[in-house]
Structures are given as structure tokens and as C-alpha cells.
Amino acid sequence: MYQKKKTKLYISEIMEDPTITYPAYYLLSSSMADNEMLHGALTSVHMLDFSYYETPKSFDDIFKMFDSGTFPLYKEKYIVGYFGQKMMYLESNGWRGMPATREVFNLENWLVC
């Protein structure tokens, strides 16, 4: 099967002097590496600036973000996307399937904008 080429998106390319420097890069597809909504979410996480985010009132708020192409945050450190009918979180090596643990169902662990 053909694997799409991945690009390293370095945090230093989208912001100066981040508060959190790890991970220093994310391995993404070229379309994700150019996604401005993802850049905004990465900036919030790496600068610890959640002023545009709030705790959702219901899970509908989270799925509205997925539908609009934006990214909710989980536990103020993971960016979450919804791709191919699967919820995924971003780590340094790319998108990973999000395990359905009890914590996922606590709205207090989520931030939406």
C-alpha cells in the first residue's frame, strides 16, 4: 500500500519562544502541516494560552468543532481530530487512535472554542 509522505512541522516554524518545547516537531501530512486551524491549536498548547477555549457544555460542542474543521483540546495537552470515523490525538509521530477510557467521557477534560 502506498504511504503518503510525511512532513516534520517544527514548533519553531509557527511560533517564537514557546512555553513548552517538547515535542519539538510533529510528523504530519503536507495538508495537515499547512492547516491554519491546527497551527492555532498547536500555538495554544505550546504557549499554554487557553483564553479562547472553555469547558464544553455537552459532547455536541466537541463534535461541532470536528464538523467545522477545528480541533478541541484534551487535558490541555492533546489536540484531537476526527478522521475516518475515528477520534485521534496528535503526538510527535503523527495522529494516533484515541483509546476510549473513562476520562474521555468527563467533559472537564476537554476544551472547546
Rosetta silent file (secondary structure, phi, psi, omega in degrees, C-alpha in Angstrom):
SEQUENCE: MYQKKKTKLYISEIMEDPTITYPAYYLLSSSMADNEMLHGALTSVHMLDFSYYETPKSFDDIFKMFDSGTFPLYKEKYIVGYFGQKMMYLESNGWRGMPATREVFNLENWLVC
SCORE:     score description
SCORE:     0.000 S_00000001
   1 L     0.000  140.155 -177.510    0.000    0.000    0.000 S_00000001
   2 L   -75.820  125.174  177.011    1.247    3.469   -0.887 S_00000001
   3 L   -96.692  129.127  176.292    2.195    5.591    2.131 S_00000001
   4 L   -69.113  145.505  179.285    1.814    9.336    1.793 S_00000001
   5 L   -70.029  135.883  179.467    4.964   11.286    2.505 S_00000001
   6 E  -101.802  151.221 -178.705    5.007   12.905    5.934 S_00000001
   7 E  -118.737  142.203  174.165    6.486   16.289    6.772 S_00000001
   8 E   -86.440  117.422  174.481    8.087   17.423   10.014 S_00000001
   9 E   -98.759  107.641 -179.443    6.320   20.538   11.258 S_00000001
  10 E   -81.850  137.297  178.778    8.685   22.176   13.734 S_00000001
  11 H   -59.015  -35.776  179.590    7.124   24.238   16.508 S_00000001
  12 H   -63.899  -17.856  178.078    9.795   26.895   15.901 S_00000001
  13 H   -78.316  -23.658 -176.392    8.326   27.375   12.394 S_00000001
  14 H  -111.538   -8.997  176.877    4.936   28.513   13.703 S_00000001
  15 L  -157.427  152.996  176.109    5.866   30.380   16.897 S_00000001
  16 L   -98.539  140.187  172.998    8.758   32.071   18.622 S_00000001
  17 L    51.998   61.480  178.535    9.806   31.143   22.148 S_00000001
  18 L   -67.653  150.002  177.674    7.155   28.519   23.050 S_00000001
  19 L   -69.552  -41.670  177.166    6.488   27.859   26.735 S_00000001
  20 L  -110.508  121.324 -175.398    6.521   24.101   26.120 S_00000001
  21 L  -100.788   -5.211  179.161    9.210   22.987   23.703 S_00000001
  22 L  -111.643  134.087   -5.746    8.504   19.245   23.675 S_00000001
  23 L   -73.205  152.856 -177.292    7.763   17.791   21.261 S_00000001
  24 L   -78.622  -20.257  179.502    9.841   19.995   19.028 S_00000001
  25 E  -150.074  164.588  174.839    8.091   18.760   15.879 S_00000001
  26 E  -128.004  136.771  177.841    5.078   16.807   14.656 S_00000001
  27 E   -89.610  113.052 -172.607    5.116   14.343   11.770 S_00000001
  28 E  -136.607  162.126  170.603    2.150   15.281    9.547 S_00000001
  29 E   -68.833  161.213 -177.708    0.846   15.056    6.017 S_00000001
  30 H   -64.024  -34.316  178.602    1.590   18.149    3.946 S_00000001
  31 H   -68.314  -38.380  177.329   -2.074   19.239    4.055 S_00000001
  32 H   -70.285  -36.173  179.340   -2.134   18.983    7.868 S_00000001
  33 H   -64.730  -25.096  179.225    1.212   20.776    8.128 S_00000001
  34 L   -96.508   -0.575 -175.239   -0.355   23.710    6.244 S_00000001
  35 L   -74.158  113.963 -177.930   -3.629   23.696    8.224 S_00000001
  36 H   -65.498  -33.511  178.379   -4.048   27.085    9.961 S_00000001
  37 H   -64.924  -39.561  177.407   -6.620   25.706   12.433 S_00000001
  38 H   -67.203  -38.925  177.042   -4.094   23.104   13.546 S_00000001
  39 H   -59.692  -41.392  178.764   -1.432   25.810   13.872 S_00000001
  40 H   -63.436  -41.809  178.189   -3.760   27.738   16.187 S_00000001
  41 H   -66.600  -41.366  177.684   -4.360   24.684   18.367 S_00000001
  42 H   -63.027  -39.913  177.763   -0.625   23.930   18.491 S_00000001
  43 H   -62.240  -43.681  178.577    0.090   27.510   19.477 S_00000001
  44 H   -60.168  -45.112 -178.182   -2.436   27.308   22.323 S_00000001
  45 H   -67.893  -45.169 -175.472   -0.938   24.072   23.646 S_00000001
  46 H   -79.103  -18.202  175.568    2.710   25.121   23.341 S_00000001
  47 H  -100.824   -3.265 -175.945    2.115   28.623   24.747 S_00000001
  48 L    53.542   40.528  179.107   -0.298   27.374   27.447 S_00000001
  49 L  -111.317   99.374 -177.701   -2.738   30.047   26.278 S_00000001
  50 L  -109.117   26.664 -176.889   -6.275   28.714   26.610 S_00000001
  51 L   -64.943  -24.831  179.238   -8.016   32.093   26.704 S_00000001
  52 L   -89.846   -3.661 -175.617  -10.059   31.229   23.587 S_00000001
  53 L  -107.070  157.145  175.750  -11.126   27.855   24.993 S_00000001
  54 E  -148.026  164.061  175.892  -13.773   26.820   27.518 S_00000001
  55 L   -71.906  132.413 -178.126  -15.129   23.611   29.000 S_00000001
  56 L   -69.238  150.426  177.668  -17.867   22.235   26.733 S_00000001
  57 L   -82.811  -26.834  177.761  -21.453   22.159   27.973 S_00000001
  58 L  -154.389  169.836  178.320  -22.128   18.883   26.123 S_00000001
  59 H   -67.568  -19.462  175.632  -20.407   16.470   23.787 S_00000001
  60 H   -59.944  -35.116  178.502  -22.226   18.217   20.937 S_00000001
  61 H   -61.503  -38.325  179.413  -19.828   21.150   21.412 S_00000001
  62 H   -66.938  -45.733 -177.887  -16.877   18.824   20.760 S_00000001
  63 H   -72.546  -24.963  172.801  -18.427   17.349   17.624 S_00000001
  64 H   -64.733  -37.129  176.797  -19.362   20.805   16.337 S_00000001
  65 H   -65.512  -43.464  177.292  -15.648   21.627   16.425 S_00000001
  66 H   -58.410  -44.916 -178.247  -14.856   18.454   14.477 S_00000001
  67 H   -64.582  -32.165 -178.303  -17.524   19.359   11.903 S_00000001
  68 H   -85.219   -5.387  179.115  -16.155   22.882   11.499 S_00000001
  69 L    88.861    8.018  176.739  -12.584   21.655   10.936 S_00000001
  70 L   -98.130  174.821 -171.472  -11.206   22.966   14.220 S_00000001
  71 L  -124.221  116.343  172.902   -9.515   20.948   16.931 S_00000001
  72 L   -73.029  163.706  178.581  -10.661   20.566   20.546 S_00000001
  73 E  -111.204  145.072  178.747   -8.069   20.004   23.250 S_00000001
  74 E  -117.817  124.732 -179.773   -7.969   17.100   25.672 S_00000001
  75 L    53.706   31.595  176.882   -6.470   17.565   29.140 S_00000001
  76 L    56.171   19.246  177.959   -4.877   20.822   27.924 S_00000001
  77 L  -142.083  -12.483  179.152   -2.107   18.912   26.157 S_00000001
  78 E  -115.647  134.747  173.538   -3.553   16.828   23.317 S_00000001
  79 E   -92.441  130.615 -174.532   -5.028   18.138   20.094 S_00000001
  80 E  -115.858  135.133  175.855   -7.884   15.908   18.979 S_00000001
  81 E  -125.204  167.743  179.563   -9.170   15.386   15.456 S_00000001
  82 E  -127.602  105.965 -174.737  -11.866   13.238   13.900 S_00000001
  83 E  -130.475  133.010  176.798  -10.729   11.402   10.780 S_00000001
  84 L    56.787   41.915 -179.840  -12.267    8.402    9.040 S_00000001
  85 L    62.150   28.035 -179.622  -14.966    7.987   11.698 S_00000001
  86 E  -138.895  133.990  176.315  -12.283    7.753   14.382 S_00000001
  87 E   -81.170  131.475 -176.386  -11.244   10.175   17.105 S_00000001
  88 E  -134.408  150.960  176.174   -7.467   10.686   17.090 S_00000001
  89 E  -116.230  153.606 -175.873   -4.962   12.685   19.125 S_00000001
  90 E   -95.809  127.227  170.753   -1.757   14.286   17.881 S_00000001
  91 E  -127.955  178.824 -173.236    1.618   13.239   19.186 S_00000001
  92 L   -54.918  -38.790 -177.614    5.106   13.793   17.810 S_00000001
  93 L   -87.847   11.470  176.865    4.962   10.836   15.401 S_00000001
  94 E   115.692 -164.622 -177.115    1.581   11.850   13.992 S_00000001
  95 E   -81.017  135.904  179.409   -2.070   11.066   14.647 S_00000001
  96 E  -126.783  147.262  176.804   -2.896    8.092   16.892 S_00000001
  97 E   -61.929  136.778 -176.747   -6.205    6.443   17.668 S_00000001
  98 L   -89.646  120.635  179.323   -7.650    7.735   20.920 S_00000001
  99 L   -69.113  143.514 -179.010   -8.409    4.986   23.439 S_00000001
 100 L   -87.657   81.245  177.285  -11.899    5.094   24.954 S_00000001
 101 L   -94.954  168.929  179.845  -11.021    5.382   28.620 S_00000001
 102 H   -58.335  -36.112 -178.233  -13.288    6.601   31.380 S_00000001
 103 H   -63.159  -28.768  179.894  -11.517   10.003   31.371 S_00000001
 104 H   -61.743  -29.011 -175.756  -12.598   10.621   27.768 S_00000001
 105 H   -90.187    4.974  173.878  -16.213   10.808   28.940 S_00000001
 106 L   -94.695  115.777 -179.222  -15.558   13.575   31.509 S_00000001
 107 H   -61.045  -24.822 -179.332  -16.364   16.941   29.931 S_00000001
 108 H   -64.138  -19.861 -179.378  -13.981   18.602   32.418 S_00000001
 109 H   -85.818   -2.758 -176.042  -11.063   17.068   30.494 S_00000001
 110 E  -111.409  152.182  171.843  -11.989   18.849   27.237 S_00000001
 111 E  -130.719  133.514  177.697  -11.580   22.389   25.961 S_00000001
 112 E  -127.028  160.476  176.441  -13.501   23.839   23.011 S_00000001
 113 L  -126.190    0.000    0.000  -13.531   27.258   21.377 S_00000001
